[in-house]
């Protein structure tokens, strides 16, 4: 059965695979770039990010030479910014320690920051023909459904069963092509919801279809509880002889959005209103006595992996600089696009251009 399933998957892939730019290369740098970026998002959303990185940092040397701010700015909007920082860190290691040449085995690739089992297997199989299976969400779904694997796919035993089945299936085939075939099959045919079972070439071989278990496989862990946070942002503008300026806060602590920029904020257990803002000791310390509230936004909701953020933005005109402002960066309002910003701040600015009251 394994040989038959492999042949069907490869034939399906040949006739249905999408034309994607990283499939035209075996350059390990570009394969790595595509895999890290596409872990964040759907292909149609991530394509622009891949093309931008490939254009702005066409080689691992170019990425290594860039500043972290440049890397984060190019990553802006993708989320999971630790992956962008690891991308940058690994580029430096490959440039300095490996003279720009990627390790050719998954075992060596695993030693690099931010490269886990999936990414290491993808690079090694696609760029170097190592017979090592990838195991991502698409692969887990396809293999679990076809072969009736009921072990939790996120446990050690579940992973062993999935990867072992993949290893058997790829024997005698180009491992990179086979890995991509299974991932593509999961992305286009054997989807999480409403899979194309009626037109599936593997219908006769599928355990889940025969046993009406498609909706029950794969078995996954329950999603973690999402915590709720409230940010009350102070969008502070100051006008002087050099034009309009804004206060930006660089997030350097061990929290979300490390080394990205947002606005000064008052984090509370709720969204506050204008009266509460005026009574906040934290806000008064920053604003002093001479300030004018120009605009109060409706609440913005922003979802992260394990957090839900609700934010309100208070646009404030400051009449005089205060000592507390020394803890923030004062930037020209028209140059804010040069700074890497969380998607939440970007969404606000798209609706409220810098410098507008």
Secondary structure by P-SEA (a helix, b strand, c coil): caaaaaaaaaaaaacccccccccccccaaaaaaaaaaacccccccaaaaaaaaaaacccaaaaaaccaaaaaaaacccccaaaaaaaaaaaaaaaacccccccccaaaaaacccccaaaaaaaaaaccccccccccaaaaaaaaaaaccccccccaaaaaaaaaaaaaaacccaaaaaaaaaaaaaacccccccccccccccccccccccccccccccccccccbbbbbbbbccbbbbbccccbbbbbbbbccccccccccccccccccccccaaaaaacaaaaaaccccccccccccbbbbbcccbbbbbbbbbbbbccccccccccccccccccccccccaaaaaaaaacccccc
